[in-house]
Amino acid sequence: MKNIQEKKLPRDESRLEKLAFTTTHHIGSFNSLILHTIFFVGIFSLQWLGFNFDQIMLILTTVVSLEAIYLAIFIQMTVNRQAHTLAEVSEDVEDISEDVEEISKDIDDIQEDMEDIGESDEELTVKRQHNQERIQHIELILKELLGEIRELKDKHK
């Protein structure tokens, strides 16, 4: 699992940033829930080892406060990273949309050119059929691109 996480991280991130993202990933896991539960049970069981309740609460409060501070920092770093990634995806979606518009204009131009050609009926029929197949192919690609754009937008909402 660690190798997969490292492959997803950009190469220009520092070790601390990698640690933050890995920590945030693991904190949101079932294993983390189990470890925290064991920790809390262990802290409260210190009463049987001679610690009084005030000492236990002091230790617990200090540890939980420090953990909360670091987790808040790690989570904010992850949020900032995701915001940056979403901005990049948004730019890609805009580029794809512009490409789709250009392809659509090209299709219109092809259709106009087909109408303007004054060739014989037989040659015109063959070319129209070929161009219609190309147009259908391009339309299919456009539909797939629009589907992918919608998926990207839905994923990053």
N, C-alpha and C positions, 0 to 999 in steps of 0.2 A: 504494500500500500504506500509505503514511503517513496518508492521509486516513481510511482504514478504521480504522486503529489509534486515531486520535484520536477518532473517533466512538464507539468502544467505551469510552473512558475517561470516568469521571464528571467533570462540569464543575468540581467543587470541589477537584480535585487541583492541586497546585502544579506549576510548570514542572519542578522537580527530580523530582517523582514521575512525571510524564509521561516525562521523559528516562530514568528508571530502568526503567520498563516497556517503553519502546521499545528501550532497550539490551538488556534481558534477552531480548526477542523476537528481536532481530537476532543476538545472540550464539549462540543456538541454531539458526543457519541454516548451510547449506552454504557460503555466501559467507564466513562468519566462519571456517570451517575452512580455506578456501583462503587467506584473508588471514593467519591465524596461521601457516600453513605457510610462506608467502612470508616473513613476518617472521623466523621461526626460521632459515630458510635464509640470509636476509640478515644476521642477527646472526652466524652462524658464518662467513659469507664475509668478515667484517671481518678475518680472519686475513691475507687477501691484500692488505689495505690497510695492513698494518703494526701492527695491534693484536696484543698478545700474548694468549694464552689466558686468563690471569687477569683481564685487563681485560674481555674479552668476557663471561666468566662473571659478573663483577661487574655489568656492565650488564644482562645477561640476568636474573640473579637479582633485581635491583632492579625491573626492569620487570614481570617475572612476579609478584613479590610484591605490588606495587601493584595490578596488574590483578586478582589473586585477592581482595584485600581489597575492592575496589570491586564486583567481581562478586558476592561473598558478600553484601554489603549490598544490592545491587540485587535479587538473587534472594530474599533474606529479605523485602524490601518486597513483591515479587510474591506470595510465599507468604502473607504477612499479608493482602494484598488479596484473594486467592482464598479464604482462610478466611472473611473478612468476607462475600464474595459467597455462599459456601456456606451461611453462617448465614442470610442473607436468603432463599435458595431453600428452605431447610429450613422457615422460617416460612411461606412461601407454600404449601408442600406440606401443612403442618399445617392451614392455612386451607382449602385445597381439600378435605382429608379431612373437616373439620368440615362443609363445605358438602354433601359427598356424603352424610354421615350425616343431615343435615337433610332432604335431598331424599328419602332412603330412608324417613325417618319420614313425610314428606308422602305418599309413595306408599302406605304402610301405612294412613294416615288416609283416603286416597281410596278404597282398597279396602274399608275398614270402612264408610265412608259409602255406598258402592255397595250393600253388603249390607243396610244399615239402611233404605234408601229403600223405601217401600211403594207404589210407583207401579204402574200397570198393566204387564202383561207386555210389551206392544209398546214402550211408552216406556222401560221398564227395559232391554229388549234393545238399543234404540238407544243409550241412555246408556252401558250397559256396553261396547258395541262401541267407542264413542267414547273412553271412559276407558281401555279396554284399548289402543287405539291410542296414546293419550297415554302410558300406562305403558310401552309398548314403545319409544316415542320417548325417554322419560326414561331407560329402561334402556340404550338405545343411547348416549345422552349420558354416562351414568355409566360405561359400559364404555370409552368414549373418554377420559374424565377419568382413570379408573384406569390406562389405558394410558399416558397422558401423565405421570401421577405416577410410574409405574414407570420410564419413560424418564428423568425428572428425577433420580430416586434413583440409577439406574444411571450417569448422566452424572457425578454429583457424588460418587461413591464413591471 
